[in-house]
Amino acid sequence: MDEPFLCPICKDNRTAFMQVYKLAREIRKHADTGALEYVSDEWETVVRDRRPDLDIQCRLCGYVSSEREFVRAARRDQARLPRFGSRRA
C-alpha cells in the first residue's frame, strides 16, 4: 500500500518498519497425546484476496499489527495537524 505509516503505539515512528509474511505448513497430531505424527516439509505463503497476508512491525517499539492499522494511525495524525493557510478567528 502506497500510503504513509505511523506506529499506533509509540506514535513516533514514520519510517522504520518490517513486513512480516505469514507462512503455513501442514501438521498432524495424535488426538490423545498431542505428539506430532506428520510435519510437511513445504511452507506456503498465507494469502488473502489473492495477495500475501502480511503484518507490519514497528522497528522502534516492536508492535505488530495489520498494515491497515498503521495507515489509519497516519491518517488520524494527519487530520490533527493544522492546515497551512487556514485562519482562526
Summary of the structure (lengths in Angstrom):
residues: 89
radius of gyration: 20.1
end to end distance: 38.3
largest distance: 72.8
contacts: 186
relative contact order: 0.28
helix: 16%
strand: 31%
